[in-house]
Amino acid sequence: MHDDRTLVEARLRRVLDERVRPAVHPESVPLEVAVWHAPGEPVPVAEGLAADVEPVTVGSRWGAPWGTSWFRVTGTVPKEWAGRTVEAILDLGFDENMPGFQCEGLVYRPDGTPVKGLNPRNQWVRIGAPVQGGEEVRLHVEAASNPVVMGPRPFTPTPLGDLETAGRDPQYTLTRMDLAVLDETVWHLVTDLEVLGELMAELPVDSPRRWEILRAVERALDALDLQDVGGTAEHARARLADVLAAPAVPSAHRISAVGHAHIDSAWLWPLRETVRKVARTAANMTALLDDEPDFVFAMSQAQQWAWVKEHRPEVWARVKKAVADGRFVPAGGMWVESDTNMPGSEAMARQFVHGKRFFLDEFGVDNDEAWLPDTFGFAAGLPQIIKAAGSRYLLTQKISWSRTNSFPHHTFRWEGIDGTRIYTHFPPVDTYNCSMRGAEIAHAVRNFKDKGTARHSLAPTGWGDGGGGTTREMVAKAARLRDLEGSATVTWETPSAFFAKAEAENPEPPVWVGELYLELHRATLTSQAGTKQGNRRSEHLLREAELWAATAAVRTGFPYPYADLDRIWKTVLLHQFHDILPGSSIAWVHREARATYARVADELNGIVDAAQRALAGEGTVPLLFNAAPHTRAGVPAGGARPAEASGRTTRAGRPDGGHVLDNGLLRVGVDPRGLVDSVVDLATGRETIAPGRTGNLLQLHQDLPNMWDAWDVDEFYRNTVTDLTDADEVTPGDDGASVRIVRTFGGSRVTQLLSLPPGEKRLVVDTEADWHETEKFLKLAFPLDLHTDRYASETQFGHFFRPTHTNTSWEAAKFEACNHRFVHLQEPDWGVALVNDGTYGHDVTRAVRTDGDGGTTTTVRASLLRAPRFPDPETDQGTHRFRHALVPGASIGDAVREGWRINLPERRLDGAGEVAPLVTVDQDSVVVTAVKLADDGSGDVVVRFHEAHGARARATLTAGFPVAGAEVTDLLERPLADTAPPAVDDGRIAVALRPFELRTLRLKRA
């Protein structure tokens, strides 16, 4: 037989495009349309429905950026359509290739009942099936004219990312507003041909199955009268029945499809628009569940559920019913799909506390899985947090975006810093927006790395990012793929059902130890410094507010602000979403975030001040309140008393015009350029700075990544660097015991203050940058005379090690990485820490000196500022303040202590006398991260702590109040069923911890 394969395939493509798809809606009549443009922010539904509208025609331009227009569409179903299925086709001006990234709408009935969302892949609204004819149609569309921020040329700077700069020009053209007949037979024929055509394209050319499908498709096309598609569609479908009925082979890969709409809580749209995106999607999905009995939909992010409950009660009622039926599934058990690299220990824990508690309170659902398909890498401390929250599994997909190395597993156990292992799945479909295309299904099969030991994978199915969810077309395709020869089998299942099957099939998969580093999006550790500093400050203010409020409540009856703290935590957790905290959202999002963090700081400072005043009482004794978990200036952790004297610092001039700072612990040399050329640890005589090098060196790099401007820094940025060594001023600081440096470069100005706090073994570097660069990257470098092949980086509830060398491609790819409050480098008997109060990105490199002593220079650099132009063209422009401290001679314990110290500045208040801590621990390596009252309002005191040095620890926790009993709990403060209550002896509890072990105790007050 002659090879006519390409002829038939080309015929299929053209007939589908030009004849069959257009015949899905063979008859239509126009609707009458009128519109009201809301003058400002979105209005309540009742106001939109009642607004005075003006006539408008198809072809009209509408929609200023970020505006809302209320369209009223009316019409009458023709009587001759009786007995047929009729839909309204409402095209607001969609580009079908960009679902979720442009205009959208929510359709209402005249009584305000939401019907379904409109988006580029979901333009229809069912009127009747069948209709009687003559029905009056009246619908209202709340249409959001969200501009296309990611335009035809991605990453091009645009003013559209902020309401204040976007302008008022209409964005869209009203394209179609019709009533139309739906020919369901033709619609099914389209799906038949698409499924078979897509499957055929993925099979080997010499596969018999491919040719069977080809001939069946050819026969179907022969049976189709192109001038009467509707009249002959059934005949064409009959020619396809046999190939569609052929069952999958027994060894076929099995895909659990989970209906899904990964909705970014903010990204190329503001938070307020996500509220509406979630409502549109939830309305669509509940409607689809009614129509499709096999379909299952999962939605993560408790915050988004809470938005539906608060803002769209009618949609919420439908959601609650679908949850009760087990088909609309709360997933993930987190407040939002947060970044996991940068959130601190308690914040990461509270993501699960608030997320899981919402689903428990609303639905009685306790999630087994963490669901983070799009998060930009995963910190090594996360596994034990997942376990401590009572969960067992993790799903992610984003690691498939890594540019250098292909991750070796799709199902594995992920081991964290304390040895906790979490069963993890990484869908081989390589997308969290699966649309059931044959190419996606075939890719999942080919790509699956666990063949031979496992056959199950998961496919999150539906339009996401900007929302929309699963479509009826995807459900129809999945139905045909349920058991089809040549394809993987597809079954709608809940996440928990998938994980149960996967674990039963493959109970001992490979183990991956340490962080799941994404070899992409490394610049998210630095972009939008104001957002990152707001997060860091909020986390530590929340610690202070809980600590002092709990202490004051127990000691003085101070009213513990349960509701305020709950609300503020949820605000901070929301802003840890993986496009807000990473700095990859539009300008509007970050402008609002900075304002929100300022309000949060004011409110938390108010709580702290009120609680401390209640504790201090009336008096004139100068008290230092110490919120850090270690003693400071003689003041115990969590207590207050007068500070002990701490010595003095001197500054002297050098003959070369430089300066020397000395506090009896460190002697620091500052050259005439304001660079640090010596830091001597006086106890050992050890020099910290590498020979011939200088620290406190600001370095400026050109920074234009190949794409993903706010997200990425590509390795070639290191090829060009400017050392900022010229100084405008190098003078004594105002106190006479510090050094002030001023540098200008480009359009920017940096002012630094170098100081040695009396009695403290650390060089403090305060940096104020008035930053006005474009596409530049600013780093702060310290070249250290230190030989080590690894360094410690703080993460949640501990630290882990990264190499300083690049032996492998895996190591080389980590050229920019995340730390929390410290990085620590050490030779066996001496180490150095660099601590910070609000930066995350850093790099560590090593070089062997070719002159002099031939020793090793290990350089640690903190990333300060970037200047990408997309999606926020003014990223980081303005004034920023950073504090870093170099700590010579530091052990890992010193790094832990100094990291806390720099993030929890002392507070001073006059009072009656000493305030004893509510809880004390007699071992520095056991760090208390939270002291609070139990969330249930019982008055119980909750203490969370962990081993922080990476060694086993025995300690005694002592309560400063009468204790009637204690329980070991999970993060949600629920007793652990398999753990005996600890013995309490006069308020003392003995604890023994493994390296980095996390524990929560609930203390019942006597």
N, C-alpha and C positions, 0 to 999 in steps of 0.2 A: 504494500500500500504506500502511496506517496505521502510524504510528511507534510500535512496541511495544518499542523498544530498552531503555528503563529497566525494563520489565516482565521481559524475559528476563534482564537483568543481575542484577536483584534475586532472580529465581528461582535463578540460578546460585549466588549467594552463600549462600542458605539451604540449598539441596540439598547443597552442599559441606559446610557447617558441621554440618548436622543429620543427614545420611544417609550421604554418601559417606565422609567422613573417619572417622566412628565404625565403618564397616564394614571398615576396613583390618585390624583385629584382631577378627574376628567372634566368636571363641570364646576363653574363657580359664578357667583354674583357678588358685586361689590357691597360692602357695608358702608353706612354713613359714619363719618368720624368727626368728632369735635374734641377740643383739647383745652386744658388749663395748665399754664406753666406756673408752678409754685415759685414765689419770688425769692425764697431763701433755702434754708435747710428743709429736709423732708417733713411733711406735715402728718398729723394723725389721719387714719383711714377715713374717719367720718368727715373730716374737713375736705379731703380730696374728693370724696364722693359727692359732696354737696356744692362744690365750687361751680361758679358760672363758667361754662365752656363756650368756645367759639369754633365755628366750623373750620375744618382743615381737610385738605385733599391729599391723596397719595401723590408722592413726588415732592411734597413740601419738606423744607429743611426744618429741623427741630433740635432742641437739646443743647443748651450751653453746657460746657464742661462741669460735671458734678451736679447738674441740675436734676430736677424731678418734674416730669410732665404727666398729668392725668388725662389719658385718652378715654373718651366714651365712644364705644362702637355699638351701633344699632342696625337692625335689619329684620327681614322676614324670610323664613325658609320657604322657597317656592313650593307650591302645592304638588307640582309634578315630581318632586323628590320624595314623596311619601314612600315609606318602606325602606329607605336607604340610610346609610350612615353619613352624617353630616358633621363637618368640623369648621370652626373658624380658623382661618390661616392669618396670623397676625405677625407680619414682618416689619419690625421697627427700623430696619436698615442694617440688618445683621450681615456680618462676614462669617460664613459658615466655618471658616478655617480657624476661628479664634473664639471658641466658646469660653465664656468666663472672663474675657478681657475687654469687654466693650459694653454697649447698652444692654440692658436686661429689663424685664418687667414682671410684675406679679398681677395676675388677673383676679378680679373680684366680681361677685354677683352684686346686684344693686343693694342687697341687704348687708353688704360688707363681708360676706363669707368669701375667704380666699379659695380660688379654684386650683390654680397651678402657676408655676413660673414660666416665663418666656425667655428663651435664650437661642443662640444661633442653631442649635441642634434640637430645638423643642419649640416649634413655632405654632403648634396646633392646640386647639381647645375643643374638646368633644361637645357637640351640641345635642346629638341624639343618635341612638343606634338601636332600632331605626327611628326615624322621625315620622310624624303624621303628615307633615306639610302644613304650612301656614303659621308655625310657631313664631312668636316675636322673640327676637334676640336682643339682649341689652347686657353689655359687659363693660367693665371699667378696668383700665390698665394703668397701674402705677409704674411708670417707665423711668428708669434711671439712665441719664445720659452720661454714663461714666466714659471718659475719654480713653482712647487707645494710647496708653503710655509707652508700651513696647511696640513701636510702629514698624513699618516695612523694613527700615534699617535699624535693627535692634541696637540698643545701648547708645543711641544718639541722644545728646542732652536735649531736654524738653522742659518748658515751663508748665506742662500740663499736670505735673505731680503735686500741685498745691492749689487750692481754691483761690488763694491770694494772688497767684500769678498766671492762672490758666486762661484768663480772658472770658469773653461772653459769646464768641462766634459759635453758631450751631454746628454740631458735630455729625449729625445723621440725617439721612433722607428717608422719610416714611415710604416703604417700598410696596407693601401689599396689605390690604385689609379686606378680606373676602370671606364669604361663606362658600364652602366647597363640599362636593360629594367625595367621600373616601371610598375608593374601590378596594375592598379588603383583599380580594383575590389577587389583584395586581400587586398590592403591597406585599403579600406573601411571596409572590413570584420574584419580586425584587430581592427579597431576603434569600430565597432559594438560590437564585443565580449568584448573588454576592458570596454566600457561604461556599458554594461549590467552586466558583471562579477563584476565590482566595485560597481555598484548600488546594486546588489544582496547581496553582502557581508555586506552592511550597513543596510539592512532591517531586521526586527525581523525574527527569524527562523520560527515563527508561522504565519507570514504574508502571505496571499494568493498571493500577488504580487510577493513575493520572489520565490514561487514555480512555478508561471506562467513563470517567467523568466528562472528558472532552466530547466523546460521542453522544453522551446523554444530553449535554448542553447543546450540541449541534442539532439533535433531534428536536429539542424544545424550541430552539430558535426557528427551525423549519415549520413547527406547528403554530407559530405566532404570526398572525396577520398584523403587519405593522400599521395598517390603516384601521384596525379594529383590535387594539391590544386588549381592551377590557373583555371583548367578546370571545377571545381565543386564549386568554390567560390560563383558564382551567385546563385546556388541552395541553398547553405548554408545561404546566406543573405536573401533569400526569406522566410526561416523558422523563421527569426527574425523580419520580417517586422511588424507583428501585435503587438508584445510587444514594439517595438520602436515607434509605432504610437499611443499607448495609452496615452491620454493627462493627464497632471498633474491635481491634484485635485484643486478645486477653492481656497482652503486655503493654497496652497503651498507657501513656502517662496520664495521671489523673489530676485535674485542676479543680480546686475549690474556688468558685467565683463568689466574691463578696461584693454586693452592691456598695458603691462607695462614691463619695465626692470629697476628695481632699480639699477642704476650703481653707485657704490661708487666712488667718484671723486678721491680718493686715498684710498688704504687700504693695501692689500697684493700685491700691485703693485704701481709703482710710477705714478706721475701726467702725465708724457709723455705717459705712456701706456694707461691711461684712454682716452686720445685724440683718440687713435686708437680703443679702445673698443666701444666708442660712435659711431664712423664712421661705424664699423662693424654692430652694432646693428641697427643704422638708415638705413643702406643699406638693411638689412634683413626686417625691418618693412615696408619700402616703397614697397619692392617687395611683401610682404604678403598682403598689402593693395590692390595692383593691382589684386591679385589672389582671394581675399575673400571680396566680396562686403559688408558684414555685419560687418566686423571687424573694431574696433576703437582702436587706440593706443595713449597713453598719455605719454609724457616725461617731467620731471621736470628739474630744475637746468639750468637757463639761461646760465651759464658758459659753460655747455656741448653743448648747441645749438651754442654758439659763437665759440666753438672749431670746430664744423662741418663746420660752415661758413668760418672760417679762413683756415682750413687745408684740407677740402674735398669739394671743390666747386661743384663737380658733384653730390655728395650725397645731398648737400645743395639745389640744384635745385629741386631734387625729393622731399625733405622734404617740401620746400616752396609750391610746387603744392599740396601735400597731406594736408598741413595746410589749403590752400585755399578751398579744398574740404570738410573741416570740420572733417577729419578723423585722422589726425596726430595732436594731441592736445597739445599745450603748457600748462603745469600744474604747479600749486604751486606759481608762481609769486615771486620766491626768486632766488638770484644769485646762491646759492647752497643749498642743504638740510643740513643746518648748525646744529651744536650743538645749543641748545637754553638756556642752563644753564649758560654758561660762557661768551658769547658775551655781551659786554656792551650795554648801552641804544642806543647810536647812531649807533653802528655797527649792532644791531638787526634791527633797522629801515632801515638802508641802504641795508640790505639783500633784503628787499622788494622794496626799491627805484630802485635799479639797476636791480633786476630781472623783476619787472613789466614793467619798462621802456623799457627793451630790447624787451619784447614781444609786447609792444605797438608800438614801433618804427618799428619792423620788420614785424609784422602781424596785427596790430590794435587790438590785443587781450588784454583784461583787466581781469585778473584772479579774480574770486570770492573766490577761495579756496587757503588755504595754504596746501601744500602736503608734509608731513614729516613722512613717514611710519616707518623709522628706527632710528629716533633721540632718544637719551638716556634720555628721560624725558623732561618735559616742564616747563619752569620758569613761575611763577605766573604773571609776567609782560607782557607776550606775547599777551593775548587777545586784549588789547587796541592797541598794535602795529599792529596787523592784521587789526583791524577796521580802524585805522588811515591810513593804506595803501589803504583803499577802498575795502577790502575783507570782506567776511562774514562767511566763513566756514574753518574748519580744519579737515584734515584726518591724523590719525596716526594709527600705529599698534603695536609699540614696547612695549606698556604697558602690552601686553599679556605675555611678558617675565618675569614680576615681579614674584619673588620667594615666597613671603610670603602671600600676599593678592590678591585675585581675584577682579579686578576692577568691580564695580557693574553694569555698563551700557555699551552699545555699541553705542547708540546715546544719546547725552546729550548736554546741554548748559554749556559751561565752563566759569566760572566767574573769572576774573582777579582782581588785587589789587584795581583797580579804580571802579569796578562794571560793567565793560564791559563784555558782554556775547557773546560767539561765538558758533555757531551751530557746533557740533563736532561729527565725526563718527569714530568709532574704529572697523574695519572689524572683524566680528566673525570668519572668515575663519582662523584667527590667523597666516597668512603668507602674506608677500608682494611678494612671489614667487609662487603664486597659479598656478598649472598646470592642473586644471580641473579634477583631480582624484576624483573618487567617494567618497573616504574617506574625502577629503577636503570639498567637497560640503555638505556631511552629517554632518561633524563637524560644519560647519557654521550654519546649521539649528539647531542642538542640542544646540550649544553654545550660540546662540542669546538670550541675556538677556531681550530683549524688546518685547517678544512675548505678544500678546494680545493688544498692543497699536501700533505696527509697524510690517511690513512684509518685508521691504527692507533692504538689506545690499550690500556692495560693495566687489568685489574680484579683487585685482590687479593681473593680470594674465600674467605670463611670467617669464623666468629665469632672475634673477637679481644678485645683489651684483657685480659679475664680468661681467655682461652683457649677451646679447644674445636675450632676449626678448621673445615674444610669438612665438610658433611654429605652423606649419600647423596642427599638431596633436591636439594641444589644441583647435584650432579653430574648427576642426572637432568634437571634443567631445562637445564643447559648442553648436554646431548646433544640436546635438542629445539631449542635455539637455534643449533645448529651451522650450519644453513643453512635459515632460516625466513623466508618472505616477510613483510615489514613490520618485521623486527627487524634489529639488527646481528648479524653472525655471531660466534659464540663458539667459540674453540679453546683447549684447555689447552696452555700453553706455558711453558717456563722463562723467567726474566727475561732471560737472555742471548739466547735466541731472539727474544724481543720486541724487545730493543734492536737486534739485528742487522737485523731487518726495518724497524724504525722509521728507523734511520739510513740504510739503503739507499734507502728511499722518500723521505726528507726530509733529505738530507745537509747542507744549509745553512739550518737554521731561524733564526729571529730570535735576537738576542743580548740578554741581560739583564746589565747591569754592576752590580756591588756586592752588598751584602747582600740576602738574601731575608728581608725583615722581616715577621714575623707581626703583623698589626694586632689582636692579642688576646694574652692571657696575659702581659702586660708585667710584672705583679707577681712572676712567677717569678724575676725578677732580684734580688729582695729577700727573699721569704718564706724562713723557716727560716735565719736568719743563721748559726747554729752549723754547719749542714751546709755552707754556702758557705765559711765560714772554714776548716773542716776540709779541704775540697777544696783551697783555695788553699795552705794550709800544707803539705799532703801533697805537692802538686806541687813546691814549692820544696825540701822536704826530700829528695825523690827526686833532684832535680838535685844537691844537695849530696852525698848518699850515693854516687851514681854517680861524681861528679867526684873526691871524695877517695878512694874505694875504688879507682878506676882508677889514680889517681896513686900511691897507696901500693902497689898491685899491681906496677906497672912499676918503681917506685923501690926497694921493700923486699921484694918477694915476698909482700906481704900477700894472704891468701886472698880473692879477689874473691867476694862473696856472690851468685853467679848465681841460685841457686834462691830465696833470700830476696827479692831484688829483683824477680824475675819474679812471685812470689806477691803481693808488696805492690803492684806495678803493677796487677795484675789486680783486687785489692781496690779500689784507688782508681778504676780505670776502671769497675768495676761501679757504684760510687756516683755516677758521672756519668750514669747512666741518666736519661732525660728526665722522670721523675717523682720522682727522688730529689734530685739536685742542684738542680733548680728549686724544691724545697720544696713539692711538691703531693701528697705521700703522707701516709698516716695517721701518727699519733703514734708508733706502734710502730716504723715504719721510721726515723724521725728520731732517736728515742731510741737505737736500735741504731747508727745512723750516727755519732752523737756519740761513743759508746763505741768504735766501730771506729777512728775518726780518732785518738782518744787512744792506742790501742794502736799504731797505725801510727806516730804521732809518737815514742812511746817506742822502738820498734824501730829506726826510722831514725836517731834521735839516737844510739842505741847504735852503729850502723854508722859514723856520722860520727865519733863520739868515738874509736872504736877505730882508724879509718884515720888520723885526725889525730895521734893519739899515736904511731902507727907512723912517721909522717912527721916529727914534731917531734923524736923521740928524747929522750934524757935531757938535761936542762939547765935553766937558770934564765933564759934569754932570753925576755922577754915577746913572744909572737908574736900577730899578728892574722891570722887565716885569712880570705881574701876569696873567697867563692864566686860573687860577682857577675861579670858579663862585662866590667866596666870597672874600672880602677884606683881604689882607695879608700884614702885616707890614706897614699898612697905605696906601697901594697901592690898588686902586679899582679894582674890577674884570674886566679883559679885558683892563687894562690900564698900564701905566708905570710912575713911579716917584721915587725919592730917597726914600729908605726905612727908616722908623722911627727906632730910637734906641729901643732896646728890652731888656735891663737889662743884667745880667750875671749869669753864672752857676758856682758853686764851687764844688770841690771835696775834701773830707777830709778822712783821714784814721780812722779806728775803732780799738779799743783795741784788738779785736779778729783777726785782720789782714784783715778785710773786708773794705768796702768803703761806704761813704755817698755822694750822689749827691744832690744838692739843688739849685733850681733856683727861690726861693721865691714863687713858685706856687705848686711845688711838692718836697717832700723829699723822696729819694729813698735809701733804704739800700741794699747793696750787700754783701753777706757773703763771707768768704774766698774761697769758691768753685766757686764763680762767679754766684751764684743763688740769685735772688731777694727775700729777706725775708720781705721787707716792702716797700710800696708805699703809702705815706700819702698825701691826698689832704689837703693842708695847709689852704684853705679857710674854710673848715668844720671840720678839724681834723679827717676826716674819713680814716681808714685804708682800703686799697684795697685788700691786700693779706690775704687769710684765715689763721687763727691762726695755727701755727705749720707746715705750708706748705710753699713752695717756688715757685716763678715764674721764668720765663726764663728757664724752665726745659726742656731740650731736652730728648725725650723718644724714644727708639728704640724697634720696634716690629718685631717679625718673621712674614713673609708675603708670604705665599704660598697658594693662593686660590685653590679651588677644580678644577677650570677650568678658561678660559678666563683671562690669567695672567695679561696682561696690563690693562684689563677692570675692573677686580673684586678685591675687598677686602672683604673677608668673616668675619662675626662677630667674629669668634673665634680668629682672630688676637689679640684681646684684652687679651686673656688668658695668653699671655707671654709678658712681658715688662721689659726692662732694663732702669732704670733712669741713664742718663749720668751725674753723679755728680762729677766725678773725673776731675780735671783741671790740665793741664800742666803749665799754666800761668794764673794769675789774677793780672794785673798790671794797673797803670794809662795809659789812652790813650795818644797819642802824644800831644793833646792840654792841657793835664793836668786836664781837667774837665770832663773826661769820664773814663770808665773802659773797659779794653781789656781782653778778656778771650780766652784761647786756650784749646781745648779738642781733644784728639785722642782716637779712638776706632776702632777695627777691622783694616781695611785698610784705614780708613778715618780720616780727620782732619777738625775740625770746629773752625773758629775764629769769635768771636762776639765782637761788640762794643756797650756798653750801654751808652746812652747820653741823656741829658735833654737840648733841644734847649732853649736858653735864651728867656724869655717872652712867652714860649709856654707850655701848660699844657699837656705834653705828654712825655712818656718814649719811646725813639726810640731804637729799637733793630736791629742792622745791623748784618746779619749772612752771613758768607762766608763758604760754605761747599765744601771741596775737597772730593767728594763722591766716594767710591770704594767698596760698599757693594753689596751683592747679596741677593735678596728675603728678603729685609728688608724694613721697613716703618718708617720714621723719622717724629716725631711730636714736636711742640713747645707748651708747656703747661703753662697756667696761672690759678692757683686755686684762685678763688675770694671769698671774704667774702660777699656774696650777695645771697639773697633769692628771687627767681623768678620762676614762672612756665612756662615762655616763654622767647624767645629772638628774636630780630629783625635781619633779614639777608637782605642785600641789593640785589636787583635784578634790572631788567631794569625799569627805570623811577619810582623808589620807593623802598619799602622794604615790607616784610611780616614776619609773626611770625611763629616760630616753637616751639613746647613744649620742655621743659627741662626734662620732665618726660616720662615714657614709660608705661602709663596706658593700652594702647591698642597695638595690633600687628601692626597697622598702624604707631604708634609713635615709637615703638621699631625698626621698619625696617629702620627708618631714622637715622641710627647710623653714617652715613657719608653724609654730605650735602654740598651744594654749597652756597657760598656768593661771592659778588663782592668785593667792597673796604672795607666793614666793617661788623662786627657783633656788636650788641649792647644789653646789658643786663641792666635791671633797676628795682630797687625798686621804690616806688612811688616818693620819693624825691631825689634819687641819682642813678646814673648809671655809667657804664663803657663801653667803646668801645675798640675793637681791630681792628685796620686798617692795611691794607697791600698794597704792591705795585705790587703784581704779583702772589699771591696764591689764590686758590679757595676752595679746600676741607677743611673741618673742622669738629669738633664734639664738642658738649656741653653736659656735664653730671652733675648730682647733687648728693650730698651725705649729710646726716645729721651727724654731728660730734657726736661721742658717748662719747667723753671726753670733758672736759672744759665746754664751754658755751652751747653746744647742738645746735649750729646754723647750718646753711646750707652752704656748700661749693659748689659753682658752678664753674666748671672747663671748660674753653674754650681752645681748642687746634687747632692750625693751622697745616695743613698737608704740609710738606715741600718736601720730596723726597721719591720715591719708587725705587725698583730695580728689576722689573720683567724681565724675560729672553725671553718672546715671546710676540709679533713677533720680537722685537729688543733685541737680547741677551746682548747688551751693554747699555740698557736704563739708561739714566741719569748719566752715569759714567763721572766724571770730575768735574769741578768747577762751582758752582752756587752761586748767591748772592741774598739775600732776605732782604727786609726791612719791619718791623712791628712796630707799635707804640701802646702802651697801654695808653688809655686816661681816667683817673679817673675823676669822677664827671661829666661825659659827658651826656648831653641830646641827644635825637635823632638828633637834629640839629647839635650838636657838632660832632656826628659821621659822618654825611653827609659831613660837612665841612672838617674834618680831613681826611676823605677818599679821597676827591678831592686833598687836599694839598699834601699828600704823593705820589700821582700819577702824579702830575704836579710840579716838582721841579722848583724853581725860576730860572730865567735867568737874568743875569746882563750884561749891555752894557752901555758904555759912549755915551752921545748924547747931543743935544742942550737943551733939557728940557722935561717937562712933556708931556706924550701922553695920551690924554683923551680917555676913552672907546668909542667904536662905539655904544654900547647899554648898558644901565644900568637898573637894577631892584631894587626897594627900599625895597624889602622884602626878607630876607635870605631864607625863606622856598620855594621861587620860584627860582628854579635852571635852569640856561640857559645851555643847553647841546650842542648847536651848534649856531655859528654865521658864516655865509657864504654868498657868492653871489649865486643868483639863478642859477640853473643848465642850464637854457635856454640861458645864456649869456646876459640877458637883463640888468644886472647891479643892479637889485633889490636885497635888502638885506633880507635874510631869517634868522629868529630867532626861535629856537625851545627851549621850556622850559616846566617844569612840577612842580607840587607841590610835595615837597620831604619829608615832615614831617608826612604826613598822616592826615592832618587837612585842613579845608577850608582856603582859602587865598585870600586876596585882595591886589593888588599891582599895581604900576604904572611902566610901561616900558617906558623908555625915550631913544629916538634915538639921537645920537650925530651928526646928519646930517639932512639937510632939507628933510622932508618927504611929498610927494604929496598925499599919500593915503596908506591904509593898507588893507590886506585881510587875513582872516583865511583860511588856506589851509590844505590839507591832506599831507602825507609824501612826495608825489611826487610834491608838490608845486602847486597843482591845487586848485582853489577856491572851498570851500565847498558850494554846491548849497543851502543848508538849513540854512546857517549861514550868518547873515548880516555883512557887513564890519564894523570893529570897528571904533569909532570916534577917530580922531587924533587932539590933541590940542597942537599946538606948539611942535610937536614931541613927545608928551606924549600920551600913550594909557593906559586906565584903564583896568585891567584884574581881573576877579574873577574866581577862580579855585576850583573844588571839590578836595577832598583828592586824591592825586596821578594823577590828571588829566594832560594829555599831550596836548600841543597845539603848532601849528606852525603858525607863522605870516610871511607874505610877505610884506615888506615895499618898496614902490615905491619911488625912490629918486626924489626929486624935481629938 
